[in-house]
Amino acid sequence: MCGRYSLTTPLEGVQQLFGIDAMPNLAARYNIAPTQPVVVIRRSEAGGRELTHMRWGLVPSWAKEVNSGPLLINARADTVADEPSFRNAFRRRRCLIPADGFYEWQPRPSGPKQPMRIALPGNAPFAFAGIWEHWQAAEGSELESCAIVTTDANAQLYDIHSRMPVILKPENYDIWLNAEPDLAATLTHPYDGAMVAYPVSRDVNSVRNDGPALWAEAGEAAPRAPAKGEQLDLL
């Protein structure tokens, strides 16, 4: 799965990778969490690419309320084409979700899970395969939301977690955005390039924490105890 990620790449790097001309300024975010607004790149009405923001946590178009069902932050690649919550989005509304790293929580023989940061060499930016949906309430308010497509973990990450987000290579961006579903589905395999994974502080467990310190490699010291009155959001 993918439950947290980061996007700290400077604006120019995002523009260059995704071929976007007009973009708003992007604040560095080290701990992006579900239900927050996230950067999404989708096909524009003119056939090019456009950048927008959406809620992370897909709301099906037929849902009665935004929070009437489970929080759909991930969509499994093996069922995304058939699952009622995702199939229309997969057929018609695929997107790219820019990132430069993500977090998974690795089980330990004892004690809490260890958060691990996973990235490409050099913290290079990349794109998750995503899907998005448009939802409208009875009174007329609207919401655009998205989910990250996941697949089986590759050999590098399997000991950390059994699943990983689908990471698309730049030469496949247009295929994911524009091709027929059967062709797009061929891209939902585990990433086969080099990756970097290392333990980080459990501070990332709390959505309240955000900053470059979250990228620092954790030592072998005992887990930090919560401060007085603090409650960590353990995953």
ChimeraX commands (.cxc) that place a marker at each C-alpha (Angstrom):
marker #1 position 0.00,0.00,0.00 radius 0.5
marker #1 position 0.99,3.63,0.16 radius 0.5
marker #1 position -0.18,5.69,3.13 radius 0.5
marker #1 position 2.28,8.60,3.20 radius 0.5
marker #1 position 4.60,10.22,0.66 radius 0.5
marker #1 position 6.55,13.38,-0.08 radius 0.5
marker #1 position 6.90,15.98,-2.81 radius 0.5
marker #1 position 9.69,18.47,-2.19 radius 0.5
marker #1 position 11.11,18.79,-5.72 radius 0.5
marker #1 position 11.55,22.42,-6.85 radius 0.5
marker #1 position 9.00,23.77,-9.28 radius 0.5
marker #1 position 11.41,23.68,-12.22 radius 0.5
marker #1 position 12.08,19.97,-11.71 radius 0.5
marker #1 position 8.38,19.13,-11.74 radius 0.5
marker #1 position 7.84,21.23,-14.86 radius 0.5
marker #1 position 10.69,19.53,-16.68 radius 0.5
marker #1 position 9.67,15.98,-15.77 radius 0.5
marker #1 position 5.98,16.32,-16.54 radius 0.5
marker #1 position 6.03,18.84,-19.38 radius 0.5
marker #1 position 3.81,21.37,-17.61 radius 0.5
marker #1 position 4.19,25.01,-18.69 radius 0.5
marker #1 position 1.97,26.99,-16.33 radius 0.5
marker #1 position 2.17,25.91,-12.71 radius 0.5
marker #1 position 1.50,27.43,-9.30 radius 0.5
marker #1 position 4.32,27.52,-6.79 radius 0.5
marker #1 position 4.58,24.27,-4.84 radius 0.5
marker #1 position 5.49,24.17,-1.15 radius 0.5
marker #1 position 7.81,21.35,-0.08 radius 0.5
marker #1 position 5.85,18.64,1.71 radius 0.5
marker #1 position 7.63,15.82,3.52 radius 0.5
marker #1 position 4.66,13.98,5.02 radius 0.5
marker #1 position 1.64,14.00,2.71 radius 0.5
marker #1 position -1.26,12.14,4.30 radius 0.5
marker #1 position -4.69,10.82,3.24 radius 0.5
marker #1 position -7.57,13.33,2.93 radius 0.5
marker #1 position -5.12,16.17,2.31 radius 0.5
marker #1 position -5.03,18.04,-1.03 radius 0.5
marker #1 position -2.34,16.64,-3.33 radius 0.5
marker #1 position -0.80,17.59,-6.66 radius 0.5
marker #1 position -2.24,15.67,-9.61 radius 0.5
marker #1 position -1.45,15.81,-13.32 radius 0.5
marker #1 position -4.19,14.75,-15.70 radius 0.5
marker #1 position -5.13,15.05,-19.35 radius 0.5
marker #1 position -6.56,18.46,-20.17 radius 0.5
marker #1 position -9.64,19.05,-22.31 radius 0.5
marker #1 position -7.29,20.21,-25.07 radius 0.5
marker #1 position -5.44,16.89,-24.96 radius 0.5
marker #1 position -2.33,18.07,-23.17 radius 0.5
marker #1 position -1.45,17.87,-19.48 radius 0.5
marker #1 position -2.65,20.06,-16.66 radius 0.5
marker #1 position -1.76,20.28,-13.00 radius 0.5
marker #1 position -4.44,20.53,-10.35 radius 0.5
marker #1 position -5.07,19.64,-6.70 radius 0.5
marker #1 position -7.36,16.89,-5.47 radius 0.5
marker #1 position -8.27,15.22,-2.21 radius 0.5
marker #1 position -6.24,12.06,-1.59 radius 0.5
marker #1 position -8.93,9.48,-0.94 radius 0.5
marker #1 position -11.19,8.71,-3.89 radius 0.5
marker #1 position -14.91,9.32,-3.50 radius 0.5
marker #1 position -16.95,7.31,-6.06 radius 0.5
marker #1 position -19.33,9.40,-8.15 radius 0.5
marker #1 position -22.29,7.39,-6.81 radius 0.5
marker #1 position -21.42,7.86,-3.11 radius 0.5
marker #1 position -24.16,9.61,-1.11 radius 0.5
marker #1 position -21.69,11.40,1.15 radius 0.5
marker #1 position -17.95,12.08,1.05 radius 0.5
marker #1 position -17.36,10.00,4.16 radius 0.5
marker #1 position -20.09,7.40,3.64 radius 0.5
marker #1 position -17.67,4.56,2.86 radius 0.5
marker #1 position -14.09,3.44,3.52 radius 0.5
marker #1 position -11.21,5.80,2.80 radius 0.5
marker #1 position -10.06,4.76,-0.68 radius 0.5
marker #1 position -6.46,5.97,-0.83 radius 0.5
marker #1 position -5.16,2.96,-2.79 radius 0.5
marker #1 position -6.55,0.88,-5.66 radius 0.5
marker #1 position -5.16,-2.60,-6.29 radius 0.5
marker #1 position -3.86,-3.06,-9.83 radius 0.5
marker #1 position -5.31,-6.57,-10.06 radius 0.5
marker #1 position -8.89,-5.39,-9.35 radius 0.5
marker #1 position -8.94,-1.71,-10.36 radius 0.5
marker #1 position -10.57,-2.48,-13.72 radius 0.5
marker #1 position -13.48,-4.34,-12.08 radius 0.5
marker #1 position -13.96,-2.87,-8.61 radius 0.5
marker #1 position -17.16,-0.74,-8.66 radius 0.5
marker #1 position -15.49,2.10,-6.76 radius 0.5
marker #1 position -12.64,2.35,-9.26 radius 0.5
marker #1 position -13.55,0.89,-12.65 radius 0.5
marker #1 position -15.00,4.03,-14.26 radius 0.5
marker #1 position -12.08,6.13,-13.07 radius 0.5
marker #1 position -9.62,3.57,-14.42 radius 0.5
marker #1 position -11.32,3.53,-17.80 radius 0.5
marker #1 position -11.71,7.29,-18.21 radius 0.5
marker #1 position -9.82,9.25,-15.58 radius 0.5
marker #1 position -6.26,8.13,-15.02 radius 0.5
marker #1 position -3.68,10.58,-13.68 radius 0.5
marker #1 position -0.09,11.04,-12.58 radius 0.5
marker #1 position 0.63,11.80,-8.92 radius 0.5
marker #1 position 4.08,13.43,-8.53 radius 0.5
marker #1 position 6.29,12.35,-5.62 radius 0.5
marker #1 position 9.93,12.09,-4.60 radius 0.5
marker #1 position 9.59,9.39,-1.97 radius 0.5
marker #1 position 7.11,7.41,0.10 radius 0.5
marker #1 position 6.95,5.65,3.44 radius 0.5
marker #1 position 6.13,2.10,4.45 radius 0.5
marker #1 position 6.04,0.59,7.92 radius 0.5
marker #1 position 8.14,-2.57,8.33 radius 0.5
marker #1 position 7.12,-5.15,10.95 radius 0.5
marker #1 position 9.69,-5.94,13.63 radius 0.5
marker #1 position 10.05,-9.10,15.74 radius 0.5
marker #1 position 8.87,-7.04,18.70 radius 0.5
marker #1 position 7.69,-3.53,19.30 radius 0.5
marker #1 position 6.11,-1.04,16.89 radius 0.5
marker #1 position 6.64,-1.11,13.15 radius 0.5
marker #1 position 9.64,0.78,11.78 radius 0.5
marker #1 position 8.88,3.54,9.26 radius 0.5
marker #1 position 11.02,3.30,6.14 radius 0.5
marker #1 position 11.58,5.99,3.55 radius 0.5
marker #1 position 11.71,4.70,-0.02 radius 0.5
marker #1 position 12.94,6.81,-2.93 radius 0.5
marker #1 position 14.79,6.76,-6.23 radius 0.5
marker #1 position 18.54,7.43,-6.23 radius 0.5
marker #1 position 19.30,11.11,-5.71 radius 0.5
marker #1 position 15.73,11.77,-4.53 radius 0.5
marker #1 position 14.71,12.10,-8.16 radius 0.5
marker #1 position 11.04,12.96,-8.71 radius 0.5
marker #1 position 8.72,10.35,-10.22 radius 0.5
marker #1 position 5.03,9.64,-10.76 radius 0.5
marker #1 position 2.65,7.22,-9.09 radius 0.5
marker #1 position -0.03,5.78,-11.34 radius 0.5
marker #1 position -3.27,7.30,-10.15 radius 0.5
marker #1 position -6.98,7.45,-10.89 radius 0.5
marker #1 position -9.36,10.29,-10.12 radius 0.5
marker #1 position -13.08,10.86,-9.79 radius 0.5
marker #1 position -15.57,13.72,-9.78 radius 0.5
marker #1 position -18.27,13.75,-7.09 radius 0.5
marker #1 position -21.19,16.12,-6.66 radius 0.5
marker #1 position -23.39,16.50,-3.60 radius 0.5
marker #1 position -27.15,16.87,-3.79 radius 0.5
marker #1 position -26.89,20.58,-2.94 radius 0.5
marker #1 position -24.38,21.11,-5.77 radius 0.5
marker #1 position -20.97,21.17,-4.05 radius 0.5
marker #1 position -18.27,19.31,-5.97 radius 0.5
marker #1 position -15.13,17.38,-5.12 radius 0.5
marker #1 position -12.32,15.89,-7.19 radius 0.5
marker #1 position -10.44,13.09,-5.49 radius 0.5
marker #1 position -7.80,10.51,-6.35 radius 0.5
marker #1 position -6.25,7.19,-5.37 radius 0.5
marker #1 position -2.82,5.65,-5.95 radius 0.5
marker #1 position -2.69,2.35,-7.83 radius 0.5
marker #1 position -0.67,-0.35,-6.02 radius 0.5
marker #1 position 0.87,-3.65,-7.06 radius 0.5
marker #1 position 3.02,-6.43,-5.62 radius 0.5
marker #1 position 6.28,-5.23,-4.08 radius 0.5
marker #1 position 9.46,-5.75,-6.04 radius 0.5
marker #1 position 12.36,-7.81,-4.69 radius 0.5
marker #1 position 14.00,-4.73,-3.14 radius 0.5
marker #1 position 10.97,-3.85,-1.01 radius 0.5
marker #1 position 9.23,-7.14,-0.29 radius 0.5
marker #1 position 10.85,-7.51,3.14 radius 0.5
marker #1 position 9.44,-4.08,4.06 radius 0.5
marker #1 position 5.90,-4.50,2.74 radius 0.5
marker #1 position 4.19,-6.94,0.39 radius 0.5
marker #1 position 2.79,-4.15,-1.81 radius 0.5
marker #1 position 4.07,-0.93,-3.34 radius 0.5
marker #1 position 2.66,1.92,-5.42 radius 0.5
marker #1 position 2.89,1.62,-9.19 radius 0.5
marker #1 position 5.73,3.90,-10.29 radius 0.5
marker #1 position 5.56,4.94,-13.94 radius 0.5
marker #1 position 8.58,5.70,-16.10 radius 0.5
marker #1 position 8.47,8.98,-18.03 radius 0.5
marker #1 position 8.19,7.25,-21.39 radius 0.5
marker #1 position 4.94,5.69,-20.21 radius 0.5
marker #1 position 3.22,8.83,-18.90 radius 0.5
marker #1 position 1.24,9.43,-22.09 radius 0.5
marker #1 position 0.22,5.78,-22.27 radius 0.5
marker #1 position -1.16,5.90,-18.74 radius 0.5
marker #1 position -3.02,9.14,-19.36 radius 0.5
marker #1 position -4.34,8.48,-22.86 radius 0.5
marker #1 position -4.30,4.82,-23.87 radius 0.5
marker #1 position -7.12,2.29,-23.79 radius 0.5
marker #1 position -7.52,0.53,-20.42 radius 0.5
marker #1 position -6.06,-2.78,-21.59 radius 0.5
marker #1 position -2.82,-1.11,-22.63 radius 0.5
marker #1 position -2.67,1.04,-19.50 radius 0.5
marker #1 position -3.07,-2.09,-17.39 radius 0.5
marker #1 position 0.21,-3.48,-18.76 radius 0.5
marker #1 position 2.05,-0.71,-16.88 radius 0.5
marker #1 position 0.86,-1.77,-13.41 radius 0.5
marker #1 position 3.83,-4.03,-12.66 radius 0.5
marker #1 position 6.38,-3.64,-9.85 radius 0.5
marker #1 position 9.01,-0.99,-10.49 radius 0.5
marker #1 position 12.18,-2.55,-11.92 radius 0.5
marker #1 position 14.66,0.31,-11.46 radius 0.5
marker #1 position 17.05,1.09,-8.63 radius 0.5
marker #1 position 15.54,2.25,-5.33 radius 0.5
marker #1 position 16.80,3.39,-1.96 radius 0.5
marker #1 position 15.20,2.40,1.36 radius 0.5
marker #1 position 16.27,3.30,4.90 radius 0.5
marker #1 position 14.71,3.69,8.38 radius 0.5
marker #1 position 13.51,7.09,9.53 radius 0.5
marker #1 position 12.20,8.54,12.77 radius 0.5
marker #1 position 8.79,7.53,14.04 radius 0.5
marker #1 position 7.99,11.23,14.00 radius 0.5
marker #1 position 6.60,10.56,10.52 radius 0.5
marker #1 position 3.80,8.59,12.17 radius 0.5
marker #1 position 2.11,11.84,13.14 radius 0.5
marker #1 position 0.50,13.89,10.39 radius 0.5
marker #1 position 1.33,16.98,12.45 radius 0.5
marker #1 position 5.03,16.57,11.65 radius 0.5
marker #1 position 6.35,17.86,8.34 radius 0.5
marker #1 position 9.87,18.99,7.47 radius 0.5
marker #1 position 13.27,17.85,6.20 radius 0.5
marker #1 position 14.13,16.21,9.53 radius 0.5
marker #1 position 11.72,13.41,8.58 radius 0.5
marker #1 position 14.18,12.33,5.87 radius 0.5
marker #1 position 17.08,11.81,8.30 radius 0.5
marker #1 position 18.14,8.20,8.69 radius 0.5
marker #1 position 17.19,6.79,12.07 radius 0.5
marker #1 position 19.84,5.32,14.31 radius 0.5
marker #1 position 19.58,2.28,16.51 radius 0.5
marker #1 position 18.42,4.27,19.52 radius 0.5
marker #1 position 15.24,3.28,21.34 radius 0.5
marker #1 position 12.00,4.72,19.97 radius 0.5
marker #1 position 11.25,8.26,21.15 radius 0.5
marker #1 position 8.68,8.39,23.94 radius 0.5
marker #1 position 5.77,10.79,23.44 radius 0.5
marker #1 position 6.14,14.14,25.15 radius 0.5
marker #1 position 3.72,14.97,27.94 radius 0.5
marker #1 position 0.26,15.37,26.48 radius 0.5
marker #1 position 1.36,14.16,23.00 radius 0.5
marker #1 position -0.29,11.27,21.22 radius 0.5
marker #1 position 1.46,9.81,18.19 radius 0.5
marker #1 position -0.58,8.55,15.25 radius 0.5
marker #1 position 0.91,5.08,14.96 radius 0.5
marker #1 position 0.08,3.14,11.80 radius 0.5
marker link #1:1,2 radius 0.2
marker link #1:2,3 radius 0.2
marker link #1:3,4 radius 0.2
marker link #1:4,5 radius 0.2
marker link #1:5,6 radius 0.2
marker link #1:6,7 radius 0.2
marker link #1:7,8 radius 0.2
marker link #1:8,9 radius 0.2
marker link #1:9,10 radius 0.2
marker link #1:10,11 radius 0.2
marker link #1:11,12 radius 0.2
marker link #1:12,13 radius 0.2
marker link #1:13,14 radius 0.2
marker link #1:14,15 radius 0.2
marker link #1:15,16 radius 0.2
marker link #1:16,17 radius 0.2
marker link #1:17,18 radius 0.2
marker link #1:18,19 radius 0.2
marker link #1:19,20 radius 0.2
marker link #1:20,21 radius 0.2
marker link #1:21,22 radius 0.2
marker link #1:22,23 radius 0.2
marker link #1:23,24 radius 0.2
marker link #1:24,25 radius 0.2
marker link #1:25,26 radius 0.2
marker link #1:26,27 radius 0.2
marker link #1:27,28 radius 0.2
marker link #1:28,29 radius 0.2
marker link #1:29,30 radius 0.2
marker link #1:30,31 radius 0.2
marker link #1:31,32 radius 0.2
marker link #1:32,33 radius 0.2
marker link #1:33,34 radius 0.2
marker link #1:34,35 radius 0.2
marker link #1:35,36 radius 0.2
marker link #1:36,37 radius 0.2
marker link #1:37,38 radius 0.2
marker link #1:38,39 radius 0.2
marker link #1:39,40 radius 0.2
marker link #1:40,41 radius 0.2
marker link #1:41,42 radius 0.2
marker link #1:42,43 radius 0.2
marker link #1:43,44 radius 0.2
marker link #1:44,45 radius 0.2
marker link #1:45,46 radius 0.2
marker link #1:46,47 radius 0.2
marker link #1:47,48 radius 0.2
marker link #1:48,49 radius 0.2
marker link #1:49,50 radius 0.2
marker link #1:50,51 radius 0.2
marker link #1:51,52 radius 0.2
marker link #1:52,53 radius 0.2
marker link #1:53,54 radius 0.2
marker link #1:54,55 radius 0.2
marker link #1:55,56 radius 0.2
marker link #1:56,57 radius 0.2
marker link #1:57,58 radius 0.2
marker link #1:58,59 radius 0.2
marker link #1:59,60 radius 0.2
marker link #1:60,61 radius 0.2
marker link #1:61,62 radius 0.2
marker link #1:62,63 radius 0.2
marker link #1:63,64 radius 0.2
marker link #1:64,65 radius 0.2
marker link #1:65,66 radius 0.2
marker link #1:66,67 radius 0.2
marker link #1:67,68 radius 0.2
marker link #1:68,69 radius 0.2
marker link #1:69,70 radius 0.2
marker link #1:70,71 radius 0.2
marker link #1:71,72 radius 0.2
marker link #1:72,73 radius 0.2
marker link #1:73,74 radius 0.2
marker link #1:74,75 radius 0.2
marker link #1:75,76 radius 0.2
marker link #1:76,77 radius 0.2
marker link #1:77,78 radius 0.2
marker link #1:78,79 radius 0.2
marker link #1:79,80 radius 0.2
marker link #1:80,81 radius 0.2
marker link #1:81,82 radius 0.2
marker link #1:82,83 radius 0.2
marker link #1:83,84 radius 0.2
marker link #1:84,85 radius 0.2
marker link #1:85,86 radius 0.2
marker link #1:86,87 radius 0.2
marker link #1:87,88 radius 0.2
marker link #1:88,89 radius 0.2
marker link #1:89,90 radius 0.2
marker link #1:90,91 radius 0.2
marker link #1:91,92 radius 0.2
marker link #1:92,93 radius 0.2
marker link #1:93,94 radius 0.2
marker link #1:94,95 radius 0.2
marker link #1:95,96 radius 0.2
marker link #1:96,97 radius 0.2
marker link #1:97,98 radius 0.2
marker link #1:98,99 radius 0.2
marker link #1:99,100 radius 0.2
marker link #1:100,101 radius 0.2
marker link #1:101,102 radius 0.2
marker link #1:102,103 radius 0.2
marker link #1:103,104 radius 0.2
marker link #1:104,105 radius 0.2
marker link #1:105,106 radius 0.2
marker link #1:106,107 radius 0.2
marker link #1:107,108 radius 0.2
marker link #1:108,109 radius 0.2
marker link #1:109,110 radius 0.2
marker link #1:110,111 radius 0.2
marker link #1:111,112 radius 0.2
marker link #1:112,113 radius 0.2
marker link #1:113,114 radius 0.2
marker link #1:114,115 radius 0.2
marker link #1:115,116 radius 0.2
marker link #1:116,117 radius 0.2
marker link #1:117,118 radius 0.2
marker link #1:118,119 radius 0.2
marker link #1:119,120 radius 0.2
marker link #1:120,121 radius 0.2
marker link #1:121,122 radius 0.2
marker link #1:122,123 radius 0.2
marker link #1:123,124 radius 0.2
marker link #1:124,125 radius 0.2
marker link #1:125,126 radius 0.2
marker link #1:126,127 radius 0.2
marker link #1:127,128 radius 0.2
marker link #1:128,129 radius 0.2
marker link #1:129,130 radius 0.2
marker link #1:130,131 radius 0.2
marker link #1:131,132 radius 0.2
marker link #1:132,133 radius 0.2
marker link #1:133,134 radius 0.2
marker link #1:134,135 radius 0.2
marker link #1:135,136 radius 0.2
marker link #1:136,137 radius 0.2
marker link #1:137,138 radius 0.2
marker link #1:138,139 radius 0.2
marker link #1:139,140 radius 0.2
marker link #1:140,141 radius 0.2
marker link #1:141,142 radius 0.2
marker link #1:142,143 radius 0.2
marker link #1:143,144 radius 0.2
marker link #1:144,145 radius 0.2
marker link #1:145,146 radius 0.2
marker link #1:146,147 radius 0.2
marker link #1:147,148 radius 0.2
marker link #1:148,149 radius 0.2
marker link #1:149,150 radius 0.2
marker link #1:150,151 radius 0.2
marker link #1:151,152 radius 0.2
marker link #1:152,153 radius 0.2
marker link #1:153,154 radius 0.2
marker link #1:154,155 radius 0.2
marker link #1:155,156 radius 0.2
marker link #1:156,157 radius 0.2
marker link #1:157,158 radius 0.2
marker link #1:158,159 radius 0.2
marker link #1:159,160 radius 0.2
marker link #1:160,161 radius 0.2
marker link #1:161,162 radius 0.2
marker link #1:162,163 radius 0.2
marker link #1:163,164 radius 0.2
marker link #1:164,165 radius 0.2
marker link #1:165,166 radius 0.2
marker link #1:166,167 radius 0.2
marker link #1:167,168 radius 0.2
marker link #1:168,169 radius 0.2
marker link #1:169,170 radius 0.2
marker link #1:170,171 radius 0.2
marker link #1:171,172 radius 0.2
marker link #1:172,173 radius 0.2
marker link #1:173,174 radius 0.2
marker link #1:174,175 radius 0.2
marker link #1:175,176 radius 0.2
marker link #1:176,177 radius 0.2
marker link #1:177,178 radius 0.2
marker link #1:178,179 radius 0.2
marker link #1:179,180 radius 0.2
marker link #1:180,181 radius 0.2
marker link #1:181,182 radius 0.2
marker link #1:182,183 radius 0.2
marker link #1:183,184 radius 0.2
marker link #1:184,185 radius 0.2
marker link #1:185,186 radius 0.2
marker link #1:186,187 radius 0.2
marker link #1:187,188 radius 0.2
marker link #1:188,189 radius 0.2
marker link #1:189,190 radius 0.2
marker link #1:190,191 radius 0.2
marker link #1:191,192 radius 0.2
marker link #1:192,193 radius 0.2
marker link #1:193,194 radius 0.2
marker link #1:194,195 radius 0.2
marker link #1:195,196 radius 0.2
marker link #1:196,197 radius 0.2
marker link #1:197,198 radius 0.2
marker link #1:198,199 radius 0.2
marker link #1:199,200 radius 0.2
marker link #1:200,201 radius 0.2
marker link #1:201,202 radius 0.2
marker link #1:202,203 radius 0.2
marker link #1:203,204 radius 0.2
marker link #1:204,205 radius 0.2
marker link #1:205,206 radius 0.2
marker link #1:206,207 radius 0.2
marker link #1:207,208 radius 0.2
marker link #1:208,209 radius 0.2
marker link #1:209,210 radius 0.2
marker link #1:210,211 radius 0.2
marker link #1:211,212 radius 0.2
marker link #1:212,213 radius 0.2
marker link #1:213,214 radius 0.2
marker link #1:214,215 radius 0.2
marker link #1:215,216 radius 0.2
marker link #1:216,217 radius 0.2
marker link #1:217,218 radius 0.2
marker link #1:218,219 radius 0.2
marker link #1:219,220 radius 0.2
marker link #1:220,221 radius 0.2
marker link #1:221,222 radius 0.2
marker link #1:222,223 radius 0.2
marker link #1:223,224 radius 0.2
marker link #1:224,225 radius 0.2
marker link #1:225,226 radius 0.2
marker link #1:226,227 radius 0.2
marker link #1:227,228 radius 0.2
marker link #1:228,229 radius 0.2
marker link #1:229,230 radius 0.2
marker link #1:230,231 radius 0.2
marker link #1:231,232 radius 0.2
marker link #1:232,233 radius 0.2
marker link #1:233,234 radius 0.2
marker link #1:234,235 radius 0.2
view
